[in-house]
Amino acid sequence: MERDFRVIEEIKTKLSGIAPEVLNDMMMVLQEEKTPPAAKVRIYEIVLDRLMGKPEATIRLEDNTEDMEEAERFVEMMAEEIRKEMGEEV
């Protein structure tokens, strides 16, 4: 798992080096009259997601004992998987 973190950090380092060029390209695309509106909206979404963060998601469960028990088992399973990936004892 630590190897994965190193790869991610290497990618981030490389991308940070080209970030100004990417931003300039995005600005040029936005200013181009021929750019389809959908492409412009997608660029705005990307920028806003980075600036403001994506909204939190919520899960609504009906008040049903079976559904709640299933949800609890699912959450426990996900927690175990995360601990395994992080190299922690389960």
N, CA, C and O atoms as a MOPAC input file, in Angstrom:
PM7 MOZYME 1SCF
protein

 N      0.82500 1    -1.19500 1     0.00000 1
 C      0.00000 1     0.00000 1     0.00000 1
 C      0.86700 1     1.25600 1     0.00000 1
 O      0.52000 1     2.25400 1    -0.63200 1
 N      1.99400 1     1.20600 1     0.70800 1
 C      2.86500 1     2.38100 1     0.75100 1
 C      3.36800 1     2.71500 1    -0.64700 1
 O      3.53800 1     3.88400 1    -0.99200 1
 N      3.60200 1     1.68800 1    -1.44100 1
 C      4.05000 1     1.90300 1    -2.81400 1
 C      3.01600 1     2.71700 1    -3.58400 1
 O      3.37100 1     3.60100 1    -4.36400 1
 N      1.73700 1     2.41800 1    -3.36300 1
 C      0.66200 1     3.15700 1    -4.03500 1
 C      0.72300 1     4.63600 1    -3.67200 1
 O      0.53500 1     5.49500 1    -4.53400 1
 N      0.98400 1     4.93700 1    -2.40400 1
 C      1.06500 1     6.33100 1    -1.97400 1
 C      2.23500 1     7.03100 1    -2.64700 1
 O      2.12200 1     8.19800 1    -3.01900 1
 N      3.36100 1     6.33400 1    -2.80900 1
 C      4.51700 1     6.93400 1    -3.49000 1
 C      4.18200 1     7.24500 1    -4.93800 1
 O      4.54300 1     8.30700 1    -5.44500 1
 N      3.49700 1     6.33100 1    -5.60600 1
 C      3.11700 1     6.54900 1    -7.00100 1
 C      2.19800 1     7.75700 1    -7.09600 1
 O      2.36700 1     8.59500 1    -7.98200 1
 N      1.23700 1     7.85500 1    -6.20200 1
 C      0.31900 1     8.99200 1    -6.20500 1
 C      1.08000 1    10.29300 1    -5.97900 1
 O      0.81500 1    11.28900 1    -6.65200 1
 N      2.01300 1    10.29500 1    -5.05000 1
 C      2.81000 1    11.50400 1    -4.79100 1
 C      3.65900 1    11.87600 1    -6.00400 1
 O      3.80400 1    13.05700 1    -6.31900 1
 N      4.22000 1    10.87900 1    -6.68500 1
 C      4.99700 1    11.15000 1    -7.89000 1
 C      4.11500 1    11.77900 1    -8.97700 1
 O      4.52300 1    12.72500 1    -9.64900 1
 N      2.92500 1    11.24800 1    -9.13400 1
 C      1.99900 1    11.79200 1   -10.13400 1
 C      1.63500 1    13.22600 1    -9.77800 1
 O      1.62400 1    14.09700 1   -10.64800 1
 N      1.33600 1    13.48200 1    -8.49800 1
 C      0.99400 1    14.83800 1    -8.06600 1
 C      2.13900 1    15.80200 1    -8.34400 1
 O      1.91000 1    16.92500 1    -8.79200 1
 N      3.36900 1    15.37200 1    -8.08300 1
 C      4.52900 1    16.21600 1    -8.31800 1
 C      4.64900 1    16.56100 1    -9.80100 1
 O      4.86900 1    17.71800 1   -10.15900 1
 N      4.50500 1    15.56100 1   -10.65400 1
 C      4.59600 1    15.80100 1   -12.09600 1
 C      3.47300 1    16.71500 1   -12.57200 1
 O      3.70300 1    17.61800 1   -13.37600 1
 N      2.26600 1    16.48200 1   -12.07900 1
 C      1.13500 1    17.30300 1   -12.50100 1
 C      1.25800 1    18.73700 1   -12.00200 1
 O      0.85100 1    19.67000 1   -12.69500 1
 N      1.81100 1    18.92000 1   -10.81900 1
 C      1.94800 1    20.28800 1   -10.31100 1
 C      2.89900 1    21.09500 1   -11.18500 1
 O      2.78900 1    22.31900 1   -11.26200 1
 N      3.82400 1    20.41900 1   -11.83800 1
 C      4.75300 1    21.10600 1   -12.72700 1
 C      4.09400 1    21.63300 1   -13.99300 1
 O      4.54400 1    22.62500 1   -14.56600 1
 N      3.02500 1    20.96600 1   -14.42900 1
 C      2.34700 1    21.41700 1   -15.64600 1
 C      1.03600 1    22.14800 1   -15.34000 1
 O      0.32700 1    22.54400 1   -16.26500 1
 N      0.71200 1    22.33000 1   -14.08900 1
 C     -0.55300 1    22.97100 1   -13.71000 1
 C     -0.75700 1    24.33700 1   -14.36100 1
 O     -1.85300 1    24.61200 1   -14.85000 1
 N      0.26500 1    25.20900 1   -14.38500 1
 C      0.05100 1    26.51100 1   -15.03200 1
 C     -0.31400 1    26.37500 1   -16.51500 1
 O     -1.16600 1    27.11200 1   -17.01300 1
 N      0.31800 1    25.44900 1   -17.21000 1
 C      0.01700 1    25.23400 1   -18.62200 1
 C     -1.41200 1    24.71100 1   -18.79900 1
 O     -2.12700 1    25.13800 1   -19.70600 1
 N     -1.81600 1    23.79700 1   -17.94000 1
 C     -3.18000 1    23.25900 1   -18.00100 1
 C     -4.19200 1    24.37500 1   -17.77000 1
 O     -5.18800 1    24.47300 1   -18.48700 1
 N     -3.94100 1    25.20700 1   -16.77800 1
 C     -4.84700 1    26.32000 1   -16.48600 1
 C     -4.93200 1    27.28500 1   -17.66600 1
 O     -6.02000 1    27.73200 1   -18.02800 1
 N     -3.78600 1    27.60500 1   -18.26500 1
 C     -3.78500 1    28.47900 1   -19.44400 1
 C     -4.58700 1    27.86600 1   -20.58400 1
 O     -5.35300 1    28.56300 1   -21.25000 1
 N     -4.41700 1    26.56300 1   -20.81400 1
 C     -5.17200 1    25.88400 1   -21.87200 1
 C     -6.67200 1    25.94400 1   -21.58800 1
 O     -7.46800 1    26.17900 1   -22.49700 1
 N     -7.05300 1    25.73200 1   -20.33900 1
 C     -8.46800 1    25.79100 1   -19.98100 1
 C     -9.03200 1    27.18800 1   -20.23600 1
 O    -10.14800 1    27.33500 1   -20.73400 1
 N     -8.25700 1    28.20300 1   -19.89400 1
 C     -8.70600 1    29.57500 1   -20.11200 1
 C     -8.86800 1    29.86300 1   -21.60400 1
 O     -9.82300 1    30.52400 1   -22.01200 1
 N     -7.93900 1    29.37000 1   -22.41200 1
 C     -8.04500 1    29.58200 1   -23.86000 1
 C     -9.28700 1    28.89100 1   -24.41600 1
 O     -9.98800 1    29.45500 1   -25.25600 1
 N     -9.55900 1    27.68800 1   -23.95700 1
 C    -10.74200 1    26.96300 1   -24.41200 1
 C    -12.00600 1    27.72700 1   -24.02000 1
 O    -12.94200 1    27.82900 1   -24.81400 1
 N    -12.03500 1    28.25800 1   -22.80700 1
 C    -13.20300 1    29.02700 1   -22.35900 1
 C    -13.41400 1    30.28600 1   -23.19800 1
 O    -14.55400 1    30.68100 1   -23.44100 1
 N    -12.34200 1    30.91000 1   -23.63500 1
 C    -12.44100 1    32.16200 1   -24.38900 1
 C    -12.72700 1    31.94700 1   -25.87100 1
 O    -13.12700 1    32.87900 1   -26.56900 1
 N    -12.52600 1    30.74600 1   -26.34400 1
 C    -12.74300 1    30.44100 1   -27.75600 1
 C    -14.24000 1    30.42200 1   -28.06500 1
 O    -15.00400 1    29.70900 1   -27.41500 1
 N    -14.64800 1    31.20100 1   -29.05300 1
 C    -16.06700 1    31.29700 1   -29.41500 1
 C    -16.63700 1    29.96900 1   -29.91000 1
 O    -17.82000 1    29.69000 1   -29.72000 1
 N    -15.80300 1    29.16000 1   -30.54000 1
 C    -16.27400 1    27.90100 1   -31.11900 1
 C    -16.41300 1    26.77800 1   -30.08700 1
 O    -16.92600 1    25.70700 1   -30.41100 1
 N    -15.97000 1    27.00300 1   -28.87300 1
 C    -16.06000 1    25.97200 1   -27.84200 1
 C    -17.53000 1    25.71800 1   -27.50900 1
 O    -18.26800 1    26.65000 1   -27.19000 1
 N    -17.95100 1    24.45700 1   -27.58200 1
 C    -19.34600 1    24.13500 1   -27.25600 1
 C    -19.67000 1    24.50100 1   -25.79800 1
 O    -18.82600 1    24.35100 1   -24.91500 1
 N    -20.87400 1    24.97300 1   -25.55900 1
 C    -21.26400 1    25.32200 1   -24.19000 1
 C    -21.06400 1    24.17200 1   -23.19500 1
 O    -20.69000 1    24.40700 1   -22.04600 1
 N    -21.30900 1    22.94600 1   -23.62600 1
 C    -21.14400 1    21.79600 1   -22.72400 1
 C    -19.69400 1    21.65800 1   -22.26200 1
 O    -19.44500 1    21.30700 1   -21.10900 1
 N    -18.75000 1    21.92800 1   -23.13700 1
 C    -17.33000 1    21.86000 1   -22.77100 1
 C    -16.99100 1    22.96200 1   -21.77000 1
 O    -16.22300 1    22.74200 1   -20.83300 1
 N    -17.56100 1    24.14000 1   -21.97200 1
 C    -17.31600 1    25.24000 1   -21.03400 1
 C    -17.89000 1    24.91800 1   -19.65700 1
 O    -17.25000 1    25.15500 1   -18.63300 1
 N    -19.09800 1    24.37800 1   -19.65100 1
 C    -19.71700 1    24.00600 1   -18.37200 1
 C    -18.86400 1    22.96600 1   -17.66200 1
 O    -18.70000 1    23.03700 1   -16.44400 1
 N    -18.31900 1    22.00600 1   -18.39400 1
 C    -17.47200 1    20.97000 1   -17.77500 1
 C    -16.22500 1    21.58600 1   -17.15900 1
 O    -15.81600 1    21.17900 1   -16.07200 1
 N    -15.61900 1    22.54400 1   -17.81900 1
 C    -14.44400 1    23.21600 1   -17.26400 1
 C    -14.83000 1    23.95400 1   -15.98900 1
 O    -14.11200 1    23.89600 1   -14.99000 1
 N    -15.96000 1    24.64400 1   -16.02300 1
 C    -16.42100 1    25.34300 1   -14.81200 1
 C    -16.64100 1    24.35500 1   -13.66800 1
 O    -16.27800 1    24.63600 1   -12.52600 1
 N    -17.23800 1    23.19700 1   -13.97200 1
 C    -17.47000 1    22.18200 1   -12.93400 1
 C    -16.15900 1    21.72400 1   -12.31400 1
 O    -16.04600 1    21.60500 1   -11.09400 1
 N    -15.17700 1    21.47000 1   -13.15700 1
 C    -13.87500 1    21.00400 1   -12.66600 1
 C    -13.26400 1    22.04200 1   -11.73200 1
 O    -12.80400 1    21.71700 1   -10.63700 1
 N    -13.26400 1    23.28900 1   -12.17700 1
 C    -12.66000 1    24.35800 1   -11.36800 1
 C    -13.41600 1    24.53200 1   -10.05400 1
 O    -12.80500 1    24.62200 1    -8.98900 1
 N    -14.74900 1    24.58000 1   -10.13200 1
 C    -15.53300 1    24.76800 1    -8.91500 1
 C    -15.38900 1    23.60000 1    -7.94700 1
 O    -15.35600 1    23.80300 1    -6.73400 1
 N    -15.30200 1    22.36700 1    -8.47600 1
 C    -15.09300 1    21.20600 1    -7.60500 1
 C    -13.78700 1    21.33600 1    -6.83500 1
 O    -13.70900 1    20.95400 1    -5.66800 1
 N    -12.77300 1    21.87000 1    -7.48200 1
 C    -11.47300 1    22.01400 1    -6.81800 1
 C    -11.47500 1    23.16100 1    -5.82000 1
 O    -10.84400 1    23.07800 1    -4.76600 1
 N    -12.18400 1    24.22700 1    -6.15600 1
 C    -12.21400 1    25.39800 1    -5.27100 1
 C    -13.14200 1    25.20600 1    -4.08000 1
 O    -12.79400 1    25.55400 1    -2.95200 1
 N    -14.31400 1    24.65400 1    -4.33100 1
 C    -15.33300 1    24.57300 1    -3.29300 1
 C    -15.50500 1    23.16800 1    -2.73400 1
 O    -16.11600 1    22.99300 1    -1.68000 1
 N    -14.98500 1    22.19100 1    -3.41000 1
 C    -15.18800 1    20.80500 1    -2.98500 1
 C    -16.53300 1    20.29900 1    -3.46000 1
 O    -17.45500 1    21.07600 1    -3.70900 1
 N    -16.62800 1    19.00900 1    -3.58100 1
 C    -17.89500 1    18.42100 1    -4.00200 1
 C    -18.81700 1    18.34200 1    -2.78200 1
 O    -18.34000 1    18.18600 1    -1.65800 1
 N    -20.11000 1    18.44500 1    -2.99100 1
 C    -21.02900 1    18.39100 1    -1.85300 1
 C    -21.01600 1    17.01600 1    -1.19100 1
 O    -20.74000 1    16.00100 1    -1.83100 1
 N    -21.31800 1    17.01000 1     0.09400 1
 C    -21.39900 1    15.74500 1     0.80900 1
 C    -22.58300 1    14.95600 1     0.29800 1
 O    -23.61000 1    15.52200 1    -0.07600 1
 N    -22.43100 1    13.65400 1     0.28500 1
 C    -23.52500 1    12.78400 1    -0.12100 1
 C    -24.13300 1    12.15300 1     1.12400 1
 O    -23.41700 1    11.83700 1     2.07400 1
 N    -25.40300 1    11.97500 1     1.12300 1
 C    -26.06900 1    11.31700 1     2.24300 1
 C    -26.79500 1    10.08400 1     1.73600 1
 O    -27.20300 1    10.00600 1     0.57700 1
 N    -26.94000 1     9.14000 1     2.62300 1
 C    -27.65700 1     7.91200 1     2.30300 1
 C    -28.86700 1     7.84900 1     3.21800 1
 O    -28.74300 1     7.97900 1     4.43500 1
 N    -30.01900 1     7.65000 1     2.63400 1
 C    -31.24700 1     7.57800 1     3.41400 1
 C    -31.71800 1     6.13100 1     3.44000 1
 O    -31.90700 1     5.51300 1     2.39200 1
 N    -31.90400 1     5.60100 1     4.62900 1
 C    -32.40600 1     4.23800 1     4.78200 1
 C    -33.78800 1     4.29400 1     5.40800 1
 O    -34.06200 1     5.11500 1     6.28400 1
 N    -34.63000 1     3.42500 1     4.95200 1
 C    -35.94800 1     3.30900 1     5.56800 1
 C    -35.76200 1     2.72100 1     6.96400 1
 O    -34.78700 1     2.01700 1     7.22600 1
 N    -36.68200 1     3.00800 1     7.83300 1
 C    -36.61300 1     2.49600 1     9.20000 1
 C    -37.08800 1     1.04600 1     9.20900 1
 O    -38.16900 1     0.72500 1     9.70300 1
 N    -36.26800 1     0.20600 1     8.66000 1
 C    -36.57500 1    -1.21100 1     8.56300 1
 C    -35.40500 1    -1.95300 1     9.18800 1
 O    -34.25600 1    -1.74600 1     8.79800 1
 N    -35.69000 1    -2.81300 1    10.15300 1
 C    -34.63200 1    -3.50000 1    10.89000 1
 C    -33.70400 1    -4.26300 1     9.96200 1
 O    -32.48800 1    -4.21700 1    10.14300 1
 N    -34.24700 1    -4.96500 1     8.96900 1
 C    -33.40900 1    -5.73300 1     8.05600 1
 C    -32.48300 1    -4.81400 1     7.27100 1
 O    -31.30200 1    -5.11800 1     7.10900 1
 N    -33.01300 1    -3.68100 1     6.77600 1
 C    -32.19000 1    -2.73200 1     6.03000 1
 C    -31.08600 1    -2.16000 1     6.91000 1
 O    -29.94600 1    -2.02000 1     6.46800 1
 N    -31.42200 1    -1.83000 1     8.16100 1
 C    -30.43200 1    -1.26000 1     9.07200 1
 C    -29.34000 1    -2.27700 1     9.37900 1
 O    -28.15600 1    -1.94000 1     9.39900 1
 N    -29.74000 1    -3.51200 1     9.61500 1
 C    -28.74100 1    -4.55200 1     9.89800 1
 C    -27.83700 1    -4.76900 1     8.68400 1
 O    -26.62700 1    -4.94100 1     8.82900 1
 N    -28.42000 1    -4.76200 1     7.50600 1
 C    -27.63300 1    -4.91800 1     6.28900 1
 C    -26.68200 1    -3.73900 1     6.11000 1
 O    -25.52800 1    -3.92500 1     5.72600 1
 N    -27.16000 1    -2.53400 1     6.38500 1
 C    -26.32500 1    -1.34000 1     6.27600 1
 C    -25.17400 1    -1.40400 1     7.27100 1
 O    -24.04300 1    -1.05700 1     6.93100 1
 N    -25.44800 1    -1.84200 1     8.49100 1
 C    -24.38700 1    -1.95900 1     9.50400 1
 C    -23.34000 1    -2.96700 1     9.07300 1
 O    -22.14400 1    -2.72700 1     9.24000 1
 N    -23.77400 1    -4.09800 1     8.51800 1
 C    -22.81800 1    -5.10700 1     8.02900 1
 C    -21.97100 1    -4.53200 1     6.89600 1
 O    -20.76500 1    -4.76900 1     6.83200 1
 N    -22.60300 1    -3.78400 1     6.01400 1
 C    -21.87700 1    -3.18000 1     4.89900 1
 C    -20.83200 1    -2.19000 1     5.40600 1
 O    -19.69400 1    -2.20200 1     4.93600 1
 N    -21.20200 1    -1.33600 1     6.35700 1
 C    -20.26300 1    -0.35600 1     6.90900 1
 C    -19.10500 1    -1.06700 1     7.60400 1
 O    -17.95200 1    -0.66600 1     7.44800 1
 N    -19.39900 1    -2.11200 1     8.36500 1
 C    -18.34000 1    -2.88300 1     9.02900 1
 C    -17.39500 1    -3.50400 1     8.00100 1
 O    -16.17700 1    -3.48300 1     8.17800 1
 N    -17.96300 1    -4.05800 1     6.92600 1
 C    -17.14600 1    -4.66800 1     5.87500 1
 C    -16.24000 1    -3.61900 1     5.21500 1
 O    -15.05900 1    -3.87600 1     4.97900 1
 N    -16.79300 1    -2.45000 1     4.92300 1
 C    -16.00300 1    -1.38500 1     4.30500 1
 C    -14.88000 1    -0.93300 1     5.24600 1
 O    -13.75600 1    -0.70000 1     4.80300 1
 N    -15.18100 1    -0.81200 1     6.53200 1
 C    -14.16000 1    -0.41000 1     7.50200 1
 C    -13.03100 1    -1.44100 1     7.54700 1
 O    -11.85700 1    -1.07600 1     7.61800 1
 N    -13.38300 1    -2.71800 1     7.50600 1
 C    -12.36000 1    -3.77000 1     7.49900 1
 C    -11.47800 1    -3.66500 1     6.25900 1
 O    -10.25700 1    -3.78600 1     6.35200 1
 N    -12.09200 1    -3.44200 1     5.10500 1
 C    -11.33500 1    -3.31800 1     3.86300 1
 C    -10.37800 1    -2.12300 1     3.91400 1
 O     -9.23500 1    -2.21900 1     3.46700 1
 N    -10.84100 1    -1.01700 1     4.45000 1
 C     -9.99300 1     0.17000 1     4.56600 1
 C     -8.82600 1    -0.11100 1     5.48900 1
 O     -7.69200 1     0.26000 1     5.18500 1
 N     -9.08900 1    -0.76700 1     6.62700 1
 C     -7.99400 1    -1.09600 1     7.55200 1
 C     -6.98400 1    -2.02900 1     6.89300 1
 O     -5.77700 1    -1.86300 1     7.07500 1
 N     -7.46600 1    -3.00800 1     6.13100 1
 C     -6.56600 1    -3.93100 1     5.43400 1
 C     -5.68700 1    -3.17000 1     4.44600 1
 O     -4.47900 1    -3.39500 1     4.37400 1
 N     -6.30400 1    -2.26800 1     3.68800 1
 C     -5.55400 1    -1.48300 1     2.70200 1
 C     -4.52300 1    -0.59000 1     3.36600 1
 O     -3.46200 1    -0.32400 1     2.80000 1
 N     -4.83300 1    -0.13200 1     4.55900 1
 C     -3.90800 1     0.75300 1     5.28200 1
 C     -2.86800 1    -0.06200 1     6.05500 1
 O     -1.98600 1     0.50600 1     6.70000 1
 N     -2.97300 1    -1.39400 1     5.99000 1
 C     -1.98900 1    -2.24400 1     6.65800 1
 C     -2.22100 1    -2.42100 1     8.13500 1
 O     -1.30300 1    -2.80400 1     8.86000 1
 N     -3.42300 1    -2.15300 1     8.60200 1
 C     -3.72300 1    -2.30900 1    10.02600 1
 C     -4.26600 1    -3.70700 1    10.27500 1
 O     -4.84200 1    -4.33500 1     9.38700 1
 N     -4.07300 1    -4.17700 1    11.49000 1
 C     -4.62100 1    -5.47300 1    11.88900 1
 C     -6.12800 1    -5.35000 1    12.03500 1
 O     -6.63500 1    -4.33800 1    12.51800 1
 N     -6.82900 1    -6.37300 1    11.61800 1
 C     -8.30000 1    -6.37300 1    11.72800 1
 C     -8.71800 1    -7.20500 1    12.89400 1
 O     -9.91300 1    -7.33700 1    13.16200 1

